[in-house]
């Protein structure tokens, strides 16, 4: 996700944090929240964010 958006996107237990280079941060509890945050903060297409998140989840053991 970070490569797609240029933002620091970090998973945590049940959430993601999204941070810009300027220090703006958002906490996201759902994939929809994540897609909205990355789309708003980086101008990335929301569908691309969802697709990338689902691809990453399927590549993760237990995902």
N, C-alpha and C positions, 0 to 999 in steps of 0.2 A: 504494500500500500504506500509506503514511504517513497518508493521509486516512482510510482504513478503520479503522486501528488506533490512531492517535494516537501511534505510535512513530516514531522516526527509522529508516527502512529505506533502506539505501543499497546499490546494487549495486557490486561490484568485479569484478575479473577472476576469474570462476569461483566467486564467493561473494556472499553478502549479509551485511551487518552490520545488526543490529537493536539499537537502544538505547532505553531508557526515559528519561523526564525525570529520574529519580533517578540515572541513570548506569549502571544495569544493562545489560550488553551480552552479545550472543551472536553468534557467527559461524556462518553456515549455508552448507553446501556443496551442498545439494539443495533442491528445492521442498518436499519432505517435511519437511526440517529447518526451513525457513522457516515452513511452516504450523504446525509444532509450537511454534516459538518465539513467533510472533505470537499464537497461540491461548493459550499459557500466560501470556505477559506482559501481554496486553491483554484476554483473555477473549473474543476474536473467534472465531466459528465457524470451524473448520479448513477446511471446504468453501468458505467465502467467501474465505478466504485463497488457497486453490489457484485458485479461479476468477479472482480478481483478478490473481494472478501470471501465469496463462496469458493473460488478456486483455491485460495489459501487454506480454507477450512477443510476442504476435501483432501488436501495434500498433507495435512497434519495427522499424525497417528491418533486415532480415537475421534477424529473430526468427522 
